[in-house]
Amino acid sequence: VAHETQIFLPPSSHVFRFAGDRAYSSDFQRVGALGSAFIAAVQGEGVATCAKHFPGHGDTVQDSHDVMPVIKHSRERLLEREVPPFRAAIASGVASVIVGHLMVPALQDPGEVAQGIPASMSRSILRFLRKDLAFEGVVMIDDIEMGAIAKRFSLREAVSASLQGGVDLFLVCHKEESQVEVMDAICDAVRSGEVSMSRFKDAVANVRRLVDTYASAPLLNDKARLRIVGSHEHREIVKSILAAAASSNDDE
């Protein structure tokens, strides 16, 4: 279950904000606290969670479904506000993190910025996530068919760079031919040596650990638990949570 770990900035009448009411709050401490509670509750019931969109997509006026957003904040500001909710999620044991299709110059190498490389393809961003924040779970990237990527890179370029940098799992959400192309691109990148076999094996091991933990046979065979998911009672709970969240965001 993915949840918006990023903060959001309330929109004015003329400015689009990417996260909007999908995020918990504009207060980074509140986002961290609520995100951590969500992770503990959901993963405690055997469902993996995913924090997104690293390193923070809440304060953007562009939509990465269409274009490449740029976060222009200083490193100090990012470490003070955008990053802490993700740090809290990692400390709470979040199973996976989705890296967004956006540029964050203050956290990226200048060469990447000059080439228009987004966080999802950035070795420096992925290194920051793995090393500085000590994240050991599965790293995913947002849907690779989104405009921020598709309008600038081929699927093969995006797959190779992301996998080299440290991405373990790709979201390909719409076209079957794109899914096939991404699988072929992974195989070609490993066979050609663009992506080392050790990096590929690390990615496979990370995904296998996630599957073994949250999609093992005992869990999938628990029919009683599976019947609860999506039940009328669950849907009513979801409605009440959404209504409460909307009211809270309005108050802010």
C-alpha positions in Angstrom: 0.0 0.0 0.0 1.6 3.3 -1.1 1.1 6.4 0.9 2.2 10.0 0.4 5.1 10.6 2.7 5.9 14.0 1.2 4.5 17.2 2.6 2.2 19.3 0.5 1.9 23.1 0.1 -1.7 24.3 -0.1 -2.5 25.5 -3.6 -3.4 29.1 -4.4 -6.2 29.8 -6.9 -3.7 29.6 -9.8 -1.1 27.1 -8.7 -1.3 23.3 -9.1 0.3 21.3 -6.3 1.2 17.7 -7.2 0.5 16.0 -3.8 -2.7 17.9 -2.9 -5.0 16.0 -0.6 -3.1 12.8 -1.2 -0.5 14.0 1.4 -1.1 13.9 5.1 -0.2 17.5 5.9 2.0 20.5 5.1 3.7 20.0 8.5 6.7 17.7 8.0 6.6 16.5 11.6 2.9 15.6 11.3 3.6 13.8 8.0 6.4 11.8 9.7 4.2 10.9 12.7 1.1 9.9 10.7 3.2 8.0 8.1 5.0 6.0 10.8 1.6 5.1 12.4 0.3 4.0 9.0 3.3 1.9 8.3 3.2 0.2 11.7 -0.6 -0.5 11.4 -0.6 -1.8 7.8 2.6 -3.8 8.0 1.6 -5.2 11.3 -1.3 -6.9 9.4 1.1 -8.3 6.8 0.7 -5.8 4.0 3.8 -4.1 2.6 3.8 -0.3 2.5 5.6 2.1 0.2 6.6 5.7 0.9 6.5 8.2 -2.0 7.6 10.3 -3.9 11.2 10.5 -2.7 12.8 13.0 -2.1 9.6 15.0 -2.0 7.1 16.0 -4.7 4.7 18.0 -2.6 6.1 21.5 -3.3 5.9 21.5 -7.1 3.8 23.4 -9.6 4.4 20.8 -12.4 2.8 17.4 -12.7 5.4 14.6 -13.5 2.6 12.8 -15.4 3.2 15.4 -18.1 6.5 17.3 -17.6 9.7 17.1 -15.5 9.3 19.1 -12.3 12.3 20.8 -10.7 12.6 21.3 -6.9 14.7 24.4 -6.5 15.1 24.4 -2.7 18.5 24.5 -1.1 20.0 21.3 0.4 19.5 22.8 3.9 15.8 23.3 3.3 15.3 19.8 1.8 17.1 18.2 4.7 15.0 20.2 7.1 11.5 19.7 5.6 11.2 17.3 2.7 13.5 14.5 3.8 12.5 14.0 7.5 9.2 12.3 6.7 11.1 9.7 4.6 13.7 9.4 7.4 10.8 8.6 9.8 9.3 6.1 7.4 12.6 4.3 7.1 13.1 4.3 10.8 9.6 2.7 11.1 10.6 -0.1 8.7 8.8 0.9 5.6 9.1 -2.0 3.1 9.7 0.1 -0.1 10.2 3.6 -1.4 9.1 5.1 -4.7 11.5 7.7 -6.2 9.8 10.4 -8.1 10.4 11.6 -11.7 11.6 15.1 -10.7 14.9 16.9 -10.6 16.4 18.0 -7.3 19.6 19.9 -8.1 20.6 20.5 -4.5 20.8 16.7 -3.9 22.2 15.7 -7.4 25.6 15.8 -9.0 26.0 18.8 -11.3 26.6 16.5 -14.3 23.2 14.9 -13.8 21.5 18.2 -13.6 23.1 19.4 -16.8 21.8 16.3 -18.6 18.3 16.6 -17.2 18.5 13.4 -15.2 15.6 13.0 -12.8 15.9 11.6 -9.2 14.5 8.3 -10.5 17.6 7.8 -12.7 20.1 9.6 -10.5 22.9 7.7 -8.8 23.4 10.5 -6.4 19.8 10.5 -5.2 19.7 6.7 -5.0 23.0 6.7 -3.1 21.6 9.3 -0.7 18.6 7.1 -0.1 20.7 3.9 0.5 23.8 5.4 2.3 22.7 8.6 4.0 19.3 7.4 5.0 20.3 3.7 5.4 17.3 2.4 3.5 17.6 -1.4 2.9 14.2 -2.2 1.5 13.0 -2.2 -2.1 13.5 0.9 -4.2 11.0 1.5 -7.0 10.4 4.4 -9.4 7.2 6.0 -10.4 5.4 4.7 -13.5 8.1 4.7 -16.2 5.5 5.7 -18.9 4.9 9.1 -17.3 5.6 12.1 -19.4 8.5 13.3 -17.3 10.4 10.2 -18.5 8.7 9.3 -21.8 9.2 12.8 -23.3 12.9 12.9 -22.6 14.2 9.3 -22.6 13.6 6.0 -24.2 12.4 3.2 -21.9 15.7 1.4 -22.4 17.7 4.5 -21.4 15.6 5.0 -18.3 15.7 1.3 -17.3 19.4 1.0 -17.7 20.2 4.2 -15.8 17.8 3.5 -13.0 18.9 -0.1 -12.5 22.6 0.9 -12.5 21.8 3.6 -9.9 20.1 1.2 -7.5 16.5 0.8 -8.5 15.1 -2.7 -7.8 11.6 -2.6 -9.2 9.9 -0.8 -12.1 6.3 0.3 -12.3 4.9 0.0 -15.9 1.2 0.7 -15.4 -0.5 1.0 -18.8 0.7 -0.6 -21.9 1.6 -4.3 -22.2 4.1 -3.5 -25.0 5.9 -1.2 -22.6 6.0 -3.9 -20.0 7.6 -6.3 -22.4 10.1 -3.5 -23.5 11.1 -2.9 -20.0 11.7 -6.6 -19.3 13.8 -6.8 -22.5 15.7 -3.7 -21.5 16.6 -5.2 -18.2 17.9 -8.4 -19.8 19.8 -6.5 -22.5 21.4 -4.1 -19.9 22.7 -7.0 -17.9 23.9 -9.1 -20.9 25.7 -6.1 -22.3 27.4 -5.3 -19.1 25.8 -1.9 -18.7 24.4 -3.2 -15.5 26.6 -5.5 -13.5 25.5 -9.0 -12.6 26.1 -8.1 -8.9 23.7 -5.1 -9.1 21.1 -7.2 -10.8 21.4 -10.0 -8.2 21.1 -7.4 -5.4 17.9 -6.1 -7.0 16.5 -9.6 -7.3 17.4 -10.4 -3.7 15.7 -7.2 -2.5 12.5 -8.0 -4.4 12.6 -11.7 -3.3 12.9 -10.6 0.4 9.8 -8.4 -0.1 7.8 -11.2 -1.7 8.9 -13.7 1.0 7.9 -11.4 3.8 4.5 -10.1 2.5 3.3 -12.5 -0.2 4.3 -15.9 1.1 2.0 -19.0 0.7 0.6 -18.9 4.3 -0.6 -15.3 3.9 -2.1 -15.9 0.5 -3.9 -19.0 1.6 -5.6 -17.2 4.5 -9.0 -16.9 2.7 -10.7 -15.5 5.8 -8.4 -12.5 5.9 -8.6 -12.0 2.1 -12.4 -11.9 2.3 -12.2 -8.9 4.7 -10.2 -6.8 2.3 -12.6 -4.6 0.2 -15.6 -5.5 2.3 -18.4 -3.1 2.9 -17.1 -2.4 6.4 -13.6 -1.6 5.0 -15.0 0.7 2.4 -16.9 2.6 5.0 -13.7 3.0 7.1 -11.9 4.3 4.0 -14.7 6.9 3.4 -14.5 8.1 7.0 -10.7 8.4 6.8 -10.9 10.4 3.5 -13.5 12.7 4.9 -11.5 13.4 8.0 -8.3 14.0 6.0 -10.1 16.4 3.7 -11.5 18.3 6.7 -8.0 18.4 8.3 -6.4 19.8 5.1 -9.1 22.4 4.8 -8.3 23.6 8.3 -4.6 24.0 7.4 
